[in-house]
Amino acid sequence: MPFVRYIAAAALIATAAPLTAHAQPAATWEVFAVRYATVPRFPVRALIAGADSARRLDLAMSVWLLRGANGRTVLVDAGFQRADLLARWKPVGYVRPDSAVMRAGVQPADVTDILISHIHWDHFDGANLFPNARIWIQRDEVDHHIDSTGAQRDPMIDKPDAAMLHALRGAGRIAYVDGDAKEIIPGITVYTGGKHTFQSQYAGVRTREGTVVIASDNMYLYENLETRRPIAQTLDAVSNLAAQARMVTIAGSARLIVPGHESAVYDRFEHVSPDVVRIR
């Protein structure tokens, strides 16, 4: 029996050894915040529940660029481009999002994937500027906002963006995400629960320094987290606060959580080119 056990153990080791020898390292990404515009003197009460109505701040309009060693280049959100939106919001320093990512050395045609956190104009309207990108979005977010013909079901999505979403769906460019804690690409996991819109999502991105959480509008500002106040525009304040607390657990450090419209991001992190910082 001892000899039989020895042979069995040796066979197990021989079988297991190649797996150890050929183990692949976990996928990691470089993460950049890219500012493409600023909306000056934006009311803080529209960002933080219960904030002083007199307070104003400069609102950063950003997309987030993820670069992987696997040959994929991912954007989180796509900004906006429509002339009517420019006329209405009057941003300063506006650069169309496809030109903004070029500051980080990325050509628009080289973006392979876009993760859309939610369907608001300043996060989705620029999606068609990146012609080769697959669009990742929660299935429930799409089904809630447009019907099978592309007609607007909820005014939270602008009609032109509803038409674009329908066209992207018809072209086979939509990749649906079904629910919470889904790793859509190795090293990139999406989470629901912020309730900025019906099924908004945020991303956890594995980097060499730890997991970076790109909150998008599920957390507008650092102040939301620091004061434990929900965003002002949420369908469920309790869910929003729970999502923010979960972000700390996912990231392991509040330092690696990137809010959706925080200008201070561009002061806290290393500049690699104008209006582009590396998150680490």
N, C-alpha and C positions, 0 to 999 in steps of 0.2 A: 504493500500500500504506500509506503513512503516514496518508492520509486515512481509509482503512478502519479502521486501528488506532485512530485518534482517535474515530471514530463508535462503535466497539465499547467503548472505555473510557468514553465519555460515557454510553452506554446502561447500562453496569455501575454507574456512579456514580448515575445516576438511579434505578436499581432499588434500590440499597442505601440511598440517603438516607432514604426513609420508615422503614426498619427502625431506623435510628439515631435518628430523630426520635421514634419511638413506643416506644423500648425501655423496658421496665418495670423499676423497681428490684427488687432481690431482696427476697423476703419476710423481714421481721424480726419478732421477738416480744419482749414483756416477760416476764420470768421472776420468779416469786415462790415462796418456800418458805412453807408454811402448817403450823404445828404445831397438832395437834389433841389431843395428849396427851403425857404423859411417863411412862415406866416407871422408877421410881427404883431405884438400886443394882443395876443389871443387871450380871451377871458379864462382864468384858472377855474372858475366855477363850472365850466364845461368839461373839465378834466378830472377834478377832484370833488367828490360829493361833500357838500357843506362848506366849500371854500369861500373866502371873503369875495363878494361880488365886485369889489374894486380892484382886485389883483389882476395883473396882466403879465404875460411872458411871451417870449419869442418861441414859436412852435417849430421844431425841426420836422421836416418832411424827409423821410428816409426809406431806403430799401436796404436789405442786408444780403451780402454776397458771401457764399460758401464755396471754397475751392478745395477739391479733394485730389488725392494722388491717384484716384481711380479714373481720371479723365473727365469727370463730371463737374460742371459748374452750375451751382444752384442759386437762385434768388429766392429770398423770402420777401414776398410782396413785390409789386411792380410799379407803384407810383401812379401818376396820372399824366394825361397829355391834352385833354380836350380844351379848346379855346374858351368855351363858356365857363369852365371851371377856373381857368386863369383869370378871366374877367371878373368873376364873382369873388374869389378869395384873394386876389392881388398879392401873390407870393413875391418875395424879393429873392434875388439870386437864383431864379428858376433855371434849371437845365433839364431838358427832357431826360427821363430815366435811362433810356438807351445810351445817351451821351454821357450821363453821369457815371455809369459803370465802366466806361472807357478810361476814366481817371484811375481806376484800379487795374488797368491793363487787360480788360476783358472786352472782346467784341460782342455786340448784341447777338450775332448769329451763333456764337459759341456757348451761349447759355443753354444748357441741356434740360433744365427743370426749373419750374417756378412753383414755390409753395405759397398759396394764397391763404392768408390767415382769415380773411373775411371779405365780403363783397362790397364794402364801401369804396366810393370812387377813388380815394387817395391811396388805396392799396391794390385795386384791381384794374383800374381804367387803362393802365399802360401795358397790360399783358400781351397785347398783340404787337408790341414793339420788338418782341423777341421771337422771331419766326420759327425757330426750331425747338422751342421749349415745350415739354410736356407740363401740363398745369395740374398740380395736386390741390384738391379742395375737398372738404367734407361733403359727402353725398347729401346729407340732410340740409346743409347750407344751400346747395343748388336747388333741391326739390322744394324747399320752403319758399324760395324767392322767385323762381320762374316755373311755368308749366311746360308741358311737352312741346308747345309751339314757340316757346321763348317769351311768352307774354309775362309781364310783371305781376307777381302775386303779392308782393310786399314792397311798399315804397322805399324801404331801406336800400334797395338796389335801384340805381338810376336806370331809366328806360334804355338809353344807349348802351349801358353796360350789360343790361339784361339781353339785348340783341347780340352783343359780342359774346357773352357767355354761351348763348344758344348756338352761335356760329362755331365757336371752338368745340362745343360738344358734337356738333354735326361733322366737324372735320376729324373727329377721333382724337383730339388733343387733350381731353379731360381724363385725368386719372383720379378716380374716386377714392377717398379715404372713408372707411366705415368705422367711426367711433374713436375711442380714447386709447392712448398709449400704443400707437401703431408705428413700428419702424418702417418707414416708407422707402428709405434708401439706407444701406448700411451706414450706421453712425448718425442718422437723423431720425428722430422719433417725434411724432406730433401728439399733442394732448388737447382735450377739450375741457370745458368747464368755466371759462371766463365769462361767457354769456354777453359779450359785447354786441354780438348779433345772435341770430337763432342758434347757430352752431359754429361759432368762431373757434379757432385753434391757435396754439402756439407751439414752438419747436424747441426741443432739446438737441443740441448738436455736440457730438463728442469731439473734443480737441485734445492736444497733448497736455494742455494745462488744466483740463477738467471739462465738465459739461457746461456749455454756454446756453442759456435760455433766452431765446428771442421771443419776447412777450407780445410784440406788436401792440395792438390797442387793448389787449386784456390787462395791460398795465401801462398807462400813459406816461407816468413820470416816476422818478425815484421817490418822490414825496408820497405817492400812493402807498408804497411799501413801508417807508420809514414812519409814516403816521398811521398805518393800518386803516386807510380809508379806501373804499371802493372807487372805481372810476365813476364819473358822473353819468356816463351814458352806458348803462348796462340793463339787461332784462332781468337780472337777479343779483342784487348786491351781495347776498350771502354766498352765492356761488362764486362771484368774482373775488371776494376776500379769500375763500378757500383755495381758489386757483393761485392767487398770489402766494399764499403760504406754501402751497405745493411746489411752486417754482423754486423756493429756497431749498427745499428738500432735494429736488432734481439737480439743481446746480451745485449744492453743497456750500455755496457762498453767495451772498447777495451781490458781491462784486461782479459776478458773471451773469447777472440778469440784465438784459438790455430792454429798457422801456421803449414804447412805440414812438413817442414824440419828444423825447428828452434832448434838449440842446447840450446839456452838460456831458453827454456821451462823448462829444467831440472835444471836450477838455480833459476827460479822465483817461483817455486811451491814446496810444501812440499814433501820430499822423504818419501816413505813408504817402499821401499826396493831398492836394487841397480838398477838404470836405470828405476825406476817406480816412477812417481810423481802423486799426486792427484790434479786435477784442481778445485780450488774453491777460 
